[in-house]
């Protein structure tokens, strides 16, 4: 049975205008609460108008505000509710404050998929929890047209379960290959969109869709 899953990274987040956080909140909680910018809302709305996203049967999102905010336009267009699953959340840094991340943290994670900071996640751990959530999504929605909104690094980790995901040491971008074919060059847009086709649980094709 064929199942189609559209996967999107969230739209552009708001980063520089919010300055009043609860001092007792961790950086992780602040990151989860980060909303979309005005431009991000506009781009999420425009992506929701893409022709192939007009007959979605079910939509999933991570629990982050920016993913739910991206998913809401597609949910409204298709008259469905968003299923929120924390397994689709972004990779957890672990440190209380992203300003304390070591130099080359991003590149080092993609060089060593077991590398992580105290209280943080390795990419192998992210890949496992993302795939666990995705396996449940496939099982529950066989034969349907599904949408998932998640995060760039978390999606790269999950794609490693079917694809070759590697850091380009020249560009410092993370490329994704499926059956030796480059399907994504690592230049993440916000939102970015992919189409995955499954025959039962086997991925038979993946495409990076330019919706704009």
Backbone bond lengths (Angstrom), bond angles and torsions (degrees), N, CA, C in turn:
res aa  C-N    CA-C-N  psi(-1)  N-CA   C-N-CA  omega(-1)  CA-C   N-CA-C  phi
1 X - - - 1.462 - - 1.529 109.49 -
2 X 1.331 116.59 133.43 1.460 121.02 -177.04 1.529 110.72 -89.74
3 X 1.323 115.24 132.96 1.460 122.92 176.07 1.518 108.55 -124.70
4 X 1.314 116.99 132.59 1.467 122.62 177.91 1.522 108.89 -105.96
5 X 1.329 116.17 127.85 1.464 120.48 177.81 1.527 109.00 -124.77
6 X 1.323 116.15 118.58 1.460 121.29 171.85 1.527 107.56 -90.99
7 X 1.323 116.18 131.97 1.463 121.81 -177.95 1.523 108.68 -122.51
8 X 1.319 115.81 129.92 1.462 120.35 -178.75 1.520 110.87 -129.23
9 X 1.308 114.32 139.37 1.471 119.12 163.32 1.523 106.91 -76.00
10 X 1.315 117.71 149.38 1.464 122.37 178.46 1.522 111.80 -58.37
11 X 1.328 115.58 162.56 1.453 121.36 176.84 1.536 110.54 -77.07
12 X 1.322 116.33 -175.80 1.461 121.21 -171.80 1.531 112.44 -67.22
13 X 1.337 117.09 125.05 1.467 120.02 -178.57 1.519 112.68 -84.37
14 X 1.324 114.02 162.28 1.463 122.23 173.79 1.519 108.03 -89.12
15 X 1.328 118.07 124.40 1.463 119.73 -175.31 1.518 114.08 -123.18
16 X 1.313 118.19 -30.20 1.461 119.35 -165.45 1.531 115.13 -109.32
17 X 1.348 118.67 -6.00 1.460 119.30 -173.96 1.515 113.84 -102.44
18 X 1.321 117.58 -11.41 1.457 120.90 -178.15 1.530 109.21 -95.06
19 X 1.341 117.27 122.58 1.454 118.78 -178.06 1.527 113.25 -128.76
20 X 1.323 118.68 -4.48 1.464 120.98 -178.08 1.524 109.82 -108.94
21 X 1.314 115.98 88.27 1.456 122.20 174.87 1.523 109.79 -103.98
22 X 1.295 115.65 153.57 1.462 120.82 172.26 1.527 108.15 -65.64
23 X 1.312 116.87 125.00 1.469 120.92 -176.54 1.525 112.14 -62.48
24 X 1.332 116.63 -20.83 1.461 120.07 -179.14 1.525 113.03 -87.30
25 X 1.320 117.05 -6.76 1.453 120.16 -179.78 1.524 110.68 -79.03
26 X 1.318 116.12 142.07 1.459 120.40 175.19 1.511 109.85 -77.80
27 X 1.324 115.58 163.22 1.463 120.47 175.85 1.525 110.66 -61.04
28 X 1.334 117.06 -33.54 1.459 120.60 178.32 1.531 111.12 -60.54
29 X 1.324 116.64 -46.44 1.465 120.62 179.95 1.521 110.53 -65.22
30 X 1.315 116.79 -40.33 1.466 120.10 178.44 1.521 110.84 -62.15
31 X 1.328 116.01 -40.22 1.455 121.02 179.08 1.526 110.41 -64.25
32 X 1.325 116.73 -40.74 1.458 120.46 179.84 1.523 111.75 -65.65
33 X 1.323 117.49 -30.74 1.464 121.93 -178.00 1.528 113.40 -84.41
34 X 1.313 118.25 -10.88 1.464 121.55 -173.52 1.535 110.43 -61.02
35 X 1.339 118.49 118.85 1.467 121.27 -176.55 1.528 112.14 -86.08
36 X 1.328 115.95 -177.76 1.458 121.00 173.83 1.519 110.28 -81.09
37 X 1.326 115.20 151.43 1.465 120.58 171.24 1.529 108.97 -76.40
38 X 1.307 117.03 172.06 1.463 120.93 176.11 1.527 109.53 -59.13
39 X 1.340 116.77 -43.81 1.467 120.63 176.85 1.523 110.56 -63.40
40 X 1.322 116.07 -37.70 1.458 119.94 178.76 1.519 112.03 -63.40
41 X 1.328 117.37 -41.76 1.464 120.80 176.76 1.529 110.35 -61.07
42 X 1.326 116.18 -43.13 1.460 120.72 -179.69 1.530 111.37 -62.96
43 X 1.324 116.70 -42.90 1.462 119.85 -178.72 1.535 111.24 -70.09
44 X 1.334 117.13 -36.44 1.464 120.06 176.72 1.524 110.67 -63.24
45 X 1.316 116.58 -41.20 1.463 120.95 177.30 1.524 110.71 -62.65
46 X 1.328 117.01 -44.58 1.462 120.35 -179.18 1.525 111.68 -64.36
47 X 1.342 117.34 -40.69 1.458 118.67 178.38 1.522 111.15 -63.53
48 X 1.330 116.53 -35.88 1.464 120.06 -178.99 1.516 112.71 -62.74
49 X 1.328 117.10 -18.19 1.464 121.36 179.57 1.520 112.85 -86.44
50 X 1.341 117.58 -5.80 1.461 121.29 178.67 1.529 109.29 -57.83
51 X 1.320 115.78 134.03 1.464 121.60 -170.01 1.526 113.60 -53.13
52 X 1.325 117.18 -43.12 1.466 120.40 -175.63 1.521 113.47 -70.30
53 X 1.318 117.83 -10.91 1.462 120.94 -178.58 1.530 112.49 -99.43
54 X 1.340 117.13 14.69 1.463 120.34 -177.42 1.520 114.06 -90.83
55 X 1.331 117.94 -8.79 1.467 119.58 179.98 1.527 110.70 -131.68
56 X 1.319 115.27 46.82 1.464 122.01 177.49 1.535 109.15 -76.33
57 X 1.320 116.20 133.79 1.466 120.80 -179.52 1.523 112.77 -85.07
58 X 1.327 116.70 -35.80 1.465 120.49 -176.05 1.517 108.75 -152.33
59 X 1.322 117.26 145.08 1.462 121.29 -177.73 1.526 109.84 -130.48
60 X 1.333 115.34 134.76 1.456 123.43 178.78 1.529 109.00 -116.53
61 X 1.328 115.16 152.19 1.463 121.39 176.69 1.519 109.16 -146.42
62 X 1.333 115.47 154.65 1.463 119.06 166.66 1.526 107.99 -68.66
63 X 1.331 116.62 174.76 1.459 121.35 -177.73 1.528 112.98 -86.26
64 X 1.325 118.24 1.72 1.461 121.01 179.42 1.536 109.73 -72.77
65 X 1.327 116.11 146.51 1.466 120.91 -178.76 1.525 110.93 -60.03
66 X 1.334 117.88 -40.64 1.459 119.88 -174.75 1.529 113.16 -70.00
67 X 1.335 117.80 -27.71 1.467 118.76 176.43 1.523 110.69 -77.75
68 X 1.322 117.15 -42.81 1.465 119.83 177.36 1.525 110.39 -61.68
69 X 1.337 116.24 -39.91 1.464 120.33 179.02 1.517 112.14 -65.50
70 X 1.332 117.14 -31.90 1.463 120.87 175.84 1.518 110.42 -73.05
71 X 1.326 116.67 -40.71 1.467 121.86 -176.04 1.524 112.69 -71.29
72 X 1.321 117.61 -25.38 1.464 119.81 -169.95 1.521 113.35 -61.93
73 X 1.341 118.15 -33.09 1.455 120.13 -179.10 1.528 111.35 -68.36
74 X 1.323 116.50 -40.17 1.459 120.73 177.68 1.519 110.08 -68.05
75 X 1.330 116.76 -39.57 1.462 120.83 177.02 1.529 111.14 -61.16
76 X 1.327 116.52 -44.63 1.463 120.41 -179.95 1.522 111.35 -64.55
77 X 1.328 116.97 -42.72 1.470 120.32 -179.22 1.523 112.14 -62.91
78 X 1.337 115.75 -32.08 1.462 120.34 -176.07 1.528 113.37 -102.62
79 X 1.331 116.48 3.39 1.467 122.41 176.62 1.525 111.74 56.98
80 X 1.325 114.99 47.16 1.462 121.36 178.91 1.529 109.01 -131.80
81 X 1.329 115.81 163.33 1.450 120.96 177.74 1.530 110.34 -98.26
82 X 1.321 116.01 154.13 1.460 122.07 -179.35 1.525 109.64 -85.01
83 X 1.327 116.24 128.40 1.459 121.78 174.23 1.535 107.74 -92.23
84 X 1.312 117.11 115.53 1.470 122.09 -176.50 1.526 109.12 -96.02
85 X 1.333 115.47 128.42 1.467 121.55 -178.42 1.525 108.22 -136.16
86 X 1.334 117.05 118.23 1.457 121.44 -176.56 1.521 112.91 -66.09
87 X 1.324 118.44 -17.89 1.460 120.16 178.31 1.518 112.03 -65.61
88 X 1.329 117.50 -17.16 1.462 121.11 179.48 1.525 112.50 -94.48
89 X 1.332 117.33 12.98 1.461 121.40 178.76 1.522 113.02 -71.94
90 X 1.320 115.62 165.35 1.462 121.68 -179.79 1.523 111.00 -70.00
91 X 1.333 115.15 160.08 1.464 121.63 175.87 1.531 109.86 -57.62
92 X 1.323 117.21 132.99 1.456 122.02 -179.88 1.527 109.53 -85.62
93 X 1.332 115.86 125.54 1.461 120.40 179.62 1.524 111.28 -65.18
94 X 1.326 116.28 -46.82 1.459 120.42 -179.18 1.505 113.74 104.26
95 X 1.321 118.08 -39.43 1.453 120.88 178.36 1.517 110.49 -79.58
96 X 1.315 116.84 149.44 1.453 121.23 177.95 1.522 108.91 -86.37
97 X 1.309 115.42 78.97 1.467 121.09 -178.79 1.506 110.59 129.96
98 X 1.337 117.47 112.00 1.459 120.63 -176.61 1.525 112.30 -67.56
99 X 1.331 117.90 -16.71 1.457 119.73 179.25 1.528 111.19 -67.36
100 X 1.333 116.95 -17.25 1.457 120.66 -179.07 1.527 113.01 -92.89
101 X 1.316 117.41 5.99 1.461 119.35 179.51 1.526 110.11 -63.67
102 X 1.327 116.82 140.75 1.473 119.49 178.68 1.530 111.05 -63.99
103 X 1.315 115.68 156.25 1.457 120.27 173.18 1.528 109.03 -58.96
104 X 1.334 116.31 142.43 1.464 122.84 177.04 1.526 113.05 63.65
105 X 1.335 117.10 21.75 1.469 120.68 -179.70 1.532 111.49 -55.67
106 X 1.334 116.73 -48.01 1.459 120.66 -177.91 1.523 110.98 -60.22
107 X 1.338 116.67 -50.46 1.463 120.02 -179.49 1.522 111.70 -63.46
108 X 1.342 116.97 -40.40 1.465 119.92 -178.20 1.523 111.66 -64.41
109 X 1.338 117.73 -33.22 1.462 119.42 177.67 1.529 110.98 -65.63
110 X 1.310 116.70 -36.63 1.460 119.11 -179.27 1.536 112.24 -84.29
111 X 1.329 116.94 -9.74 1.470 120.05 171.48 1.528 110.70 -87.23
112 X 1.314 115.92 -32.35 1.471 121.21 -179.53 1.523 107.65 -135.47
113 X 1.320 116.65 102.94 1.456 121.88 -172.62 1.529 113.25 -72.72
114 X 1.328 117.57 -4.00 1.470 121.46 173.85 1.526 111.84 -98.69
115 X 1.333 117.33 -5.42 1.462 121.59 -177.75 1.533 110.23 -70.91
116 X 1.327 115.88 133.08 1.461 120.14 175.65 1.514 109.55 -157.12
117 X 1.328 115.53 162.80 1.452 122.96 176.84 1.530 109.47 -95.53
118 X 1.327 118.10 162.87 1.465 120.15 177.69 1.529 111.09 -53.73
119 X 1.318 115.98 131.10 1.458 124.63 -179.47 1.525 113.34 70.42
120 X 1.327 116.96 2.58 1.455 120.75 179.19 1.520 112.19 -97.67
121 X 1.334 115.60 -172.28 1.457 122.25 -178.68 1.519 110.62 -119.29
122 X 1.315 115.94 141.99 1.462 120.26 168.69 1.525 108.49 -82.32
123 X 1.316 116.81 163.46 1.459 119.82 178.08 1.522 111.43 -66.36
124 X 1.328 117.63 -32.54 1.463 119.19 175.82 1.526 111.13 -63.04
125 X 1.325 117.14 -39.16 1.463 120.42 177.34 1.525 111.35 -66.96
126 X 1.328 116.05 -40.49 1.471 119.90 177.65 1.527 110.21 -63.91
127 X 1.320 116.23 -44.00 1.469 120.31 -179.72 1.519 110.78 -59.65
128 X 1.327 117.22 -40.79 1.465 120.88 -178.19 1.522 111.84 -66.85
129 X 1.343 117.24 -44.44 1.466 117.94 -178.52 1.530 111.16 -72.25
130 X 1.333 117.54 -35.87 1.464 120.37 176.67 1.534 110.15 -63.21
131 X 1.332 116.42 -44.63 1.468 120.27 -179.13 1.529 110.44 -66.60
132 X 1.323 117.44 -35.78 1.453 120.04 176.06 1.527 111.00 -60.24
133 X 1.320 116.53 -45.82 1.454 120.31 177.07 1.516 112.13 -63.89
134 X 1.325 115.53 -40.23 1.461 120.02 -177.26 1.526 111.32 -69.61
135 X 1.333 117.45 -37.98 1.463 120.33 177.04 1.530 110.61 -60.25
136 X 1.335 115.41 -40.04 1.462 119.34 176.61 1.514 111.82 -65.66
137 X 1.323 116.38 -39.72 1.464 121.63 177.22 1.528 110.70 -59.26
138 X 1.341 116.83 -47.07 1.465 120.60 -179.75 1.520 111.60 -63.77
139 X 1.318 116.52 -43.90 1.459 120.54 -177.60 1.525 111.34 -63.22
140 X 1.324 116.27 -39.15 1.464 120.61 -176.24 1.523 113.21 -79.22
141 X 1.338 117.13 -15.28 1.471 119.53 -171.32 1.530 113.04 -132.23
142 X 1.315 116.82 33.62 1.464 120.87 -179.75 1.527 110.14 -56.90
143 X 1.336 115.03 131.28 1.451 121.28 177.97 1.515 114.88 82.83
144 X 1.320 117.24 0.73 1.459 120.70 -177.65 1.528 111.74 -101.34
145 X 1.315 114.41 175.74 1.460 122.71 175.84 1.529 106.85 -109.21
146 X 1.330 115.75 114.24 1.460 122.01 -167.59 1.527 109.96 -118.53
147 X 1.327 116.05 150.04 1.465 122.86 174.87 1.516 109.18 -123.91
148 X 1.337 116.17 137.61 1.463 122.59 175.28 1.518 108.97 -129.91
149 X 1.332 116.82 129.16 1.469 122.06 176.06 1.522 108.03 -114.38
150 X 1.332 115.85 122.06 1.462 120.87 -176.01 1.532 109.50 -142.42
151 X 1.337 117.63 -142.02 1.465 123.05 -169.17 1.523 110.16 -133.07
152 X 1.334 115.75 153.54 1.454 121.37 -172.71 1.520 115.26 -58.01
153 X 1.335 117.27 -55.30 1.461 119.29 -177.61 1.518 111.15 -66.97
154 X 1.330 116.95 -41.02 1.465 120.68 179.07 1.526 110.79 -62.27
155 X 1.324 117.57 -40.11 1.465 120.45 178.93 1.527 111.06 -68.36
156 X 1.334 117.10 -40.63 1.468 119.66 176.55 1.521 110.36 -57.53
157 X 1.335 115.92 -42.82 1.461 120.16 178.80 1.519 110.99 -62.73
158 X 1.333 117.41 -44.68 1.459 120.16 -179.58 1.522 111.94 -64.71
159 X 1.324 117.01 -40.38 1.465 120.55 -179.65 1.527 111.63 -59.50
160 X 1.328 116.74 -23.79 1.470 119.67 179.79 1.528 111.96 -63.63
161 X 1.316 117.59 -17.17 1.464 121.26 178.34 1.531 111.79 -71.69
162 X 1.333 117.25 -19.92 1.467 121.29 179.14 1.528 112.71 -123.88
163 X 1.312 116.12 -21.29 1.462 121.54 -169.38 1.535 110.47 -122.93
164 X 1.334 114.76 170.17 1.461 121.01 168.38 1.525 107.76 -91.15
165 X 1.313 116.27 119.43 1.465 122.12 -179.03 1.515 107.57 -117.39
166 X 1.328 117.41 119.19 1.463 118.80 -175.32 1.524 111.74 -145.83
167 X 1.310 113.63 149.15 1.458 121.47 177.35 1.522 109.63 -78.52
168 X 1.319 116.92 126.22 1.454 122.03 171.85 1.527 106.96 -81.02
169 X 1.311 117.37 112.61 1.462 121.14 -173.97 1.520 113.23 -70.30
170 X 1.322 117.06 -13.17 1.466 121.04 177.45 1.526 110.43 -86.32
171 X 1.323 116.22 -52.33 1.469 121.10 -177.26 1.519 113.11 -86.13
172 X 1.358 117.09 -19.22 1.465 123.87 -174.06 1.531 111.46 64.56
173 X 1.325 116.51 23.18 1.457 122.17 175.45 1.528 109.26 -103.93
174 X 1.324 115.83 151.55 1.466 120.71 -178.15 1.522 108.88 -97.53
175 X 1.322 115.75 113.09 1.460 122.05 -176.60 1.521 110.62 -93.56
176 X 1.334 115.64 151.41 1.457 121.90 -179.70 1.530 109.04 -124.01
177 X 1.343 115.78 125.35 1.463 122.29 179.78 1.526 109.30 -119.02
178 X 1.324 116.96 135.77 1.459 122.37 174.07 1.521 108.42 -120.47
179 X 1.320 116.10 118.01 1.468 122.28 -176.87 1.528 110.51 52.98
180 X 1.333 115.63 46.87 1.472 124.46 177.91 1.526 113.74 68.48
181 X 1.327 118.15 10.81 1.464 122.41 178.14 1.519 109.46 -107.62
182 X 1.342 116.37 126.96 1.456 120.19 177.99 1.526 109.28 -68.28
183 X 1.323 116.38 117.66 1.463 119.63 179.37 1.524 111.82 -107.90
184 X 1.357 117.32 -16.02 1.459 119.86 178.62 1.512 109.43 -154.11
185 X 1.343 116.09 129.93 1.463 121.01 -173.60 1.523 113.93 -90.41
186 X 1.326 117.57 1.42 1.462 120.27 176.89 1.513 114.81 94.22
187 X 1.322 118.27 -4.73 1.463 121.53 177.94 1.529 109.14 -86.82
188 X 1.323 116.11 88.96 1.459 120.80 -176.42 1.523 111.42 -71.02
189 X 1.317 115.59 126.65 1.457 121.37 170.09 1.528 106.63 -93.35
190 X 1.317 116.16 173.82 1.456 120.37 178.75 1.534 108.02 -140.33
191 X 1.327 117.61 98.90 1.464 127.76 4.90 1.533 113.14 -86.80
192 X 1.329 115.37 152.96 1.465 124.34 172.26 1.526 106.84 -106.51
193 X 1.338 117.56 150.46 1.464 119.67 -174.33 1.520 110.99 -135.56
194 X 1.339 115.48 135.02 1.457 123.53 176.38 1.523 109.49 -127.60
195 X 1.320 115.70 152.04 1.467 122.50 173.17 1.523 108.49 -120.64
196 X 1.331 116.47 121.98 1.454 121.96 178.80 1.526 109.06 -114.68
197 X 1.332 116.34 133.67 1.462 122.02 177.37 1.521 109.28 -112.98
198 X 1.322 115.80 126.08 1.466 122.03 -179.93 1.515 110.37 -115.83
199 X 1.321 116.51 139.54 1.459 122.96 166.61 1.522 105.29 -106.09
200 X 1.332 115.75 106.83 1.459 121.34 -167.00 1.532 108.13 57.46
201 X 1.327 119.63 -115.52 1.470 120.37 -179.64 1.528 112.78 -106.14
202 X 1.328 117.15 6.51 1.467 120.75 -178.54 1.527 110.51 -95.31
203 X 1.338 115.82 125.78 1.459 120.22 175.72 1.520 109.12 -74.23
204 X 1.336 116.35 121.50 1.462 120.11 -178.55 1.523 112.47 -107.52
205 X 1.326 117.11 -17.75 1.470 118.83 177.40 1.520 110.28 -162.80
206 X 1.320 115.35 148.02 1.464 122.43 175.41 1.513 108.62 -140.46
207 X 1.336 116.07 134.30 1.456 121.72 -179.79 1.527 109.47 -132.26
208 X 1.309 116.02 143.23 1.453 122.81 172.03 1.524 106.98 -94.53
209 X 1.325 116.33 114.84 1.473 121.93 -172.50 1.519 110.11 -96.98
210 X 1.314 115.73 128.62 1.468 121.64 174.66 1.527 107.60 -95.37
211 X 1.310 115.99 95.64 1.467 122.19 -171.73 1.530 113.01 -80.20
212 X 1.324 117.09 -14.26 1.464 119.89 -176.46 1.512 111.20 -114.59
